[in-house]
């Protein structure tokens, strides 16, 4: 599909741009040469150890959130659904904060992503159990708000009990959301969760298309709705949990990206998955480039920038939706 090729090219160019620009004295030409193995050792170190891992982390996190948002919107038939609004991101953040509080990463590098994914799975399952097919869409959003509020309260409690100011500072900085100082090793840790989660959502795509006609019609067409929901729940938990473990809390990109491309795929929830992932990843890479280049003494946090841009977009989308309560 043309839109997928266009967005894939845009994503590649955004990653190249992220590798080429920065605060170092190296020119963009030098940085791009270093990316392909040329240039001096310092230039290669800047690109391969700092800029490229950061760009890939931003793209991976954005793509995961965009894909999760598109899948949840298709399953719930709700244009405002995404891991953040349904409490999944907040629950994953709580898991990561607990891992930081107890310094579990000292015992195992898998501790933070596993706890983040586990609580994301609990939150997604809770939304599915309490809301899908039982309550209206506004009530479902309120359930997500309640889960987010509870997870936020628990995170505040954990931070209030932080054993020292250094631990507290780590938690606060992490919750603001950032992909700074990420390494290829950390990306390798998150990649299996992202791959499995994306695979589960890809296999759910035909069912999402059938589900857009309603659960009864989808069942009549041969779709296993229960299995479809299970795939989306587990896939979303894996994607959102691993993303939170890598970058902290990044909100709203999972709503905005599917909304921007929905019309180009003729409102097909199955065809929406890939372009949403590509666009969300590109948006986050470009946003991270912007926060790196802003003239502040301290680097502006990516999660804060995403919220400042995404929250007004969320309000605009919510104001335009006319069938939310149906």
Buried (B, 14 or more C-beta within 10 A) or exposed (E): EEBBEBBBEBBEEBBBBBBBBBEBEBEEEBBBBBBEEEBEEEBBEBBBEBBBBBBBBBBBBBBBBBBBBBBBBBBBBBBBBBBBBBBBBBBBBBBBBBBBBBEBBEEEEBBBBBBBBBBBBBBBBBBBEBBBEEEEBEEBBEBBBEBBEBBBEBBEEBBEEBEEEEBBEBBEEBBBBBBBEBEBEBBEBBBEBBEBBBEBBBEBBBBBBBBBEEBEEBBEEEBEBEEBBBBBBBBBBBBBBBBBBBBBBBBBBBBBBBBBBBEBBEEBBBBBBBBBBBBBBBBBBBBBBEBBEEEEEEEBBBBBBBBEBBEEBBEEBBEEEEEBEE
